Amino acid sequence: MSIETILLIVVILSGFALMTARKLSQEIAVPLVAFIAIILAGPDEGLRSLEGGVKEFARVGLLFTAVAIPAHMLQESNLFNLLGTRIGAMIGSLNLRFKTDIVLLVSFISVFATYIMAALFHNVTSILVNSYVIYVLAKAYKLPAVFILSAALIASNLGGFSTKWGDTPNIVEAQVWGLKHVDFFREILPVNIVLVFILAFVAYFLTKRMVGNNNDVSRIKLAHSMIKFKTEGRFMSVDSRLVFYGILSLVIAITGPLFFQSYEIPLSAFAIIVALVGTPNNHRTQSLYALGIETYFTLISLFVLAQVFGHSNIGIFKYIEGFLQTNTNSIYPVLIVSYLGTLTTGAASWAAAVSPSIFQLFPSHLGAWALGSGIAAGSSSLITAASAGVILAHQTSTFEKDSRVDFTTYIRFGIPFSLFMLLVYAIILPLYMKLF
């Protein structure tokens, strides 16, 4: 291993340490690490990595913008607030009728709603929509949302991994291994549902421990909250124009490519135009940059860093490929390497880089699920390991302190649960796949 590669690893680990200690925000630390990586790669490899990273981001950035603008429109229309009040009233009714714990209801409903939306649409869409609804629910019942939102991010990764269209790595794996929709439903979705149940319980347990006995809601206070929910829901004004154009552009951006996959880019561009047409003139700039320029810059930096660390002359891909070729007797090396690769280079980049090589070594479906499982767990480890995490950090940056999710607050939740996911996949997948 070259001295440049060792220095690059040290720089990346130092960046993680500075973000964990809150000495640098992810919006500053990630670009700085990417800049140093370009310098270490040298003039030719640095330029090639920069071009490759920007090229890879260009498609993803357009797709995310096509989802972010309509999500912002729906938030501005008050639709998410209305959904929050309706769900809040339903939770209160369930509590009064069955005496079910409020924290339990909020945790499970939030996690499963995020999982289902990610499976049906896309994990980024799910985070953009559900993060605000979860915050409204938690705030109404005076709950800290940090663990529920952290669990929602992992639920979005699990949901994305459960269907062929749920996340970008799935599309890559489906093309390489020839996977069909039924393969996802039958072979990996049941395992992910088990993990979602455990995830929801962990979110409940940690949130319950955080609030202690301060959240014992009397029936009178609960009834008062329900009346407030119903009153707000009855008199809340929703901008029907924003709702119509927001939902229309979401349908174009998400549903269109399911039927016309080769037109994904034009459809996303068209969805952005439709959304901007439906936005009032004085709010169009705010809608267009709904994700924030710092989010785009962070994502570009991650893609550039992935190119240097994974594919340049000082990258680690050649070492990983050699390691996999000498360990073809089990899927465990694929799981571990995919976890670490995703943690450092990102889900989409890793899937595109290693899928052909892993297919040559493990042509069965088990090879695809080992790769996907490592990616799903790796994406859940750090908030910077997947695009949905970077977006969640931006979405929650204006929330109350006990509901903000950043690198430091998430790492205490993400690393332990992602390692647990890896262990579950390692134990269950080989046994479960014998049934097929």
N, C-alpha and C positions, 0 to 999 in steps of 0.2 A: 504494500500500500504506500503510495507516494506521500511526501510531506504535505503537499497541497491538499490531498484528500483528508489527511489527519487534521490539518488546520481547519478545513471546512466543517468537519464533524464537531470540532471544539467550538467554532463560531455558532453553529446551530444550537448546540447544547447551552452555550452562554446566552443566546437569545431567549431560549426557553426559561433559563434561570432568571433573567432580568424581568421577563413578563410575569413569572410566578411571584417574584418579590415586589412587583408593581413599581419597579424602577423605570420601566418603559412600557408604554401601552403597545398593544399589538399593531396599531396603525403606524407606529414609529419603528418598533423592533423588527417586524417582518421585512419592510423595505430595506432597512439597514443591513440585515443579514443577506438579503438578495444582492445588494450592491457589493458587499464584501465577497460574495460567491462569484460574481462576475469578474472582479479583480483577480481572484485566485485562479479562475479558469484561463486567464490570459486573453490577449486581444482577439484571436480568431475564435476560440471556443466560447469566450464571453459573448461576442457578437452573435454567434450561432445560437447560444442558449437564450439570449435576449429575444432574438427573432422567433425562435421556437416557442418560447413562453407566451409572447404577445399573440402569436398566431393561434395557439391553443386557447388562450383566454378570449379571443375575439368572438368565437362562436358561443362560448359559455356566457360571456358578458351580455350578448344580445338576447339570449334565451332568458337569462335572469331578469333583465330589464323588462322584457315582455310580460313577465309575471309580477314584477315589483310595482310597476305603475298601476295596473288594475287593483292590486292589493292595497296600495296607498289610497286609491280612489274610494274603495269600499270602506276603508277606515275613516276617511274624511266625510263620507256620506252618513256616518253614524250607524251603519249596518252592524259593525262588530259590537258596538255598545248595545244595540238592540238584542243581538244574539246572546251577549253576556247576561243581560237582564232576564231573558227568557230561560236560559239554562240555569241561572242563579235561582229563579223562582221554582224551577223544577227540582233542583237540589234541595231547596228548603222544604218542598212538599214531601219529598222522599224521606227527609229527616224527621218531619213531624209524623208521617204515617208509619214508618218502619223503625224510627229511632236509630237510623244509620249515621255514623260519624260524618260530620261535614267535611273534615280533612280527607277522609277515605273517599267520599264521593267526588270531591274536586280533583283529587289525585288521579283516580281511575278514569273518570270521564275525560280529563285533559289528555292523559297519556294515550288512551285508546282512540280518541278523536283525531289526535295527531298521527297516530299509526295508520288509521284507516284512510285518512286523506292522502298521506304519503303513498300508500299502496295503490290507491285509485288514480292519483294524479302524479305528483312528483314531490320528493322530500323538501325541496326548496319552497314550493308552493305551500306546502303544509306548514312550514315554519313561519312564513310570511303572514299567513292567515291566522294560525292558532296562537302565536305568541301573544298577540294583543288580546284575544278573547280570554286566554288563560289569566292574563294580568288583570283584566276587568273582574273576572270571577274571584280571584284571590284577594284583590283589593276590597271587594264588596264584603267578604267575610273576614277581612283583616288577617289574612294569611300571608306569610312570606312566600313568594313564588319562585325563589331561586332554585330550589331542588326540583320543583315540578317542571319548570322551564328547562332545566338541565336534562331531566328525564324525557321531556318532549323532544329534545334534539336527538337523543338516542332512539326514541320511538320513531322519529322520522327516518333515521338510517335503517332501522329494522323494517319499516314499511316500504321504503325504497328498495330494499333487498328482497322483498316478498313477491314482487311482480316483475314481469319482463320490462315494463316501461317506467318503473318507479324511480330509477336512478341511472345515471350515465354508465357506470361500470356494468350494469346488467345488460345493457344493449350491446356492449362490446363482447361480453361473455356469451350472450345468446348467438351472436354472429359467428364466433370462433367455434363453439361447441354444438351449434345447431339446436339450441334449446327452444322449446315451444312454451306457450303460456301454461299449458297443463303441467309441464315439468316443474315450473315454479310453484304452482298451486299444490301439487302433490308431494314434492320432495323437500322443499325448503320452507314454505309458508307455515306448516304446523310447528316446526322447531322455533320459528321466530315468534309465533303467538305465545308459546310457553315463556319465552324470554320477556315478552311484553307484560305478561301477568306479573312476573317477578319484578320487573322494572317498576311497574305501577305501585307495587307493595313497598319497594325500597323508597320511592318518592314519598309515599304516605308516611312511612316510619320516620324518615329524616325530617320531614315537615312537622310531624306531630311532636317529635323530640325538640324541635326548634321552638315551637310555640308553648310547649309544656302544658300546664293546666289553664293557661290564659285564654284558651279558645273554647271553654265550656260555655256554650250558648244556651241561655234559658229559652223556654218555649215562647215566652212573651217577646223577648228580643228577636227571636227567629221569626215570629209572626209579623213583628214590625218590619223586619228586613224584607219579608215576602211582600208586604203591602207596598213598601218602597219600590221593590222590583217591578211589581205590577203597575204601579202608578207611573213610574218612569217609562215602562214599556208602552203604556197606553198613550202618553203625551209626548213621547220622544219623536222629534222630527227627523225623518230620513229623506235624504236628497235622492229622489227617484231617478233623476238623470244620471247622476254619478253611479248609482247602482246598476242601471241598465247598461251603460257603456263599460263599466268595470267588469260585469259578468260576461258581456259579449266579447270583450277583448281577451278575457281569461279563457273562454271557450275556444276562441280562435287559436290562442297560443298553446293550449294544452291538448285539446281534443283534436284539432286539425292534424297535427303530425301523426296521430295514431292511425289515421286513414290515408294520409298522404305524407309518408315519412321523408321522401326525397324533397319535399317542399317545406321542411321544418324552418329553415332560415327565412325564406320569403314570408311565410305565415307569421313568424315572430315579428318581423319588421312591420307587417300589415297590422298586427295586433297593437303595436306601439302607436301607430298612426291613428287607429280607431280610438284608443284610449285618450290620446292627446286631443283629438277632435271633440270628445265628450267632456273634456276638462275645461272649466271656465278659463278665459284668457289670462287672468291675473294669477292663476295657480299652475299654469303649465310648466314653468321652469321648476317649481317645487316638485311636481309630479314626475317630471323627466329624471330628476336627480334624487328620487325618493330613497334610493339605497345609500346615498351619500358618496361623494367623490373619494373619501378615505376608504370606503369599502371596496370600490373598484381598484384603487391603487394597492390595497392589501392583497386582493385576489391576483392581480397581475404579478405582484412580487412573489407570491406563492408558486405561480406557474413557472416563472423564470427560475426560481430556486430549485424547483423540481427538475427542470431541464439540466441545470448544472450538476445537481447532486445525483441525478439518475442516469443521464445520458452523455455527459461530456467526458473528456479524457480523465478528469479527476473525479468522476462519479463512481458510484458503488455498484452499478448494475452488472458490470462484468464479473465482479466478485460474487454477487448474488446468483447470477446465472451459473457460474461454476459450482457453487455450493449446491444448487438444486440438481444439477446433472450428476453429482456424486451421491445424492440422497434420494433415490427414486423408489425406495421400498415402502414408504408411508407418506401420508398427506401432511404429517405434522410440520415438516420443514416449510411446506407451502403456506400453511396457516401462520406460522411464526414470521416468516419473511414478508408475507403480504401485510401482516399487522404492522411490522416495523417500517416497511416501505410506504404504506399509506400514511402512517403517522408523520413521516418526514417529507414525503413528496406529493401527497394528495391522492384522492381516490381515483379520479378519472385518468390522471397521468399514469398511475401505477397499473391500472387495468389494461390500458392501451399498450404499455411497454412490455408486460410479462405474459399476457394471455397466450400469444402464439407459442412461446417457449414452454409454458406449463401444459398446454394442450399436447405438445409432442411427448411430454413425459407422462401425463395423466389424461389420456383421451376420453376416459369415462366421465359421467356426470359428477362423480365424486371430486374430480379435479376442479371442475367449475365451481362447485359449492365450497371447496377448501379455499380457493382464491377469493370468492365472494364473501365468505365468512371472515377471512382475515381482513378484507377491505372494510366490511361493515363494523368490525370491532375496532380497527385502526381509526376509522372515521369518527368513532365515538370516544376516542381516547383524549384528544385535545380539541379545543374549540377552533384551532387553526388547521385541523387535519381534514376538514371538509368545508366546502363553500357554504353549506347551510349553517355551520357554526359561526363563520365570519359574519354572516348576515344576522344571525341571532344576537351576537354581541352588539351589532349596530342597532338592531330593533329595540333592545332592552336598555340602551345607554341612557335613555331619558326616564326610565322607570324609577320608582323609589329604591333606595339603597338595598333593601332586603329582597328585591326582585330583579336586580341587575345580574346578568351573567357575563362575566369576562374571563380572561385566561386563568386568573388565580382562583376564582370561585368555582369554575367548572372543573379544573384539574383534580380537585379532591373528590369529585363525583365520577368524572369520566374515566380516569385511569383504573380505579378499582373495578368498576362495572364492566369496562371493556375487557379487562383481563378475565373476569368471570365469564363474559360472553365467549371469549376464546377457549376457555376450559370446557364450557358446555358444548360448543361445536366440536371440539377435539374428541369428546367422549361420545356424543350422540350420533354424529354424522356417519362414522364407519359402521356403527351398529344399525342405524336406521336405514342406510342405503342397501343393506343386505336384503331388506324386504322387497327391493325392486330389482 
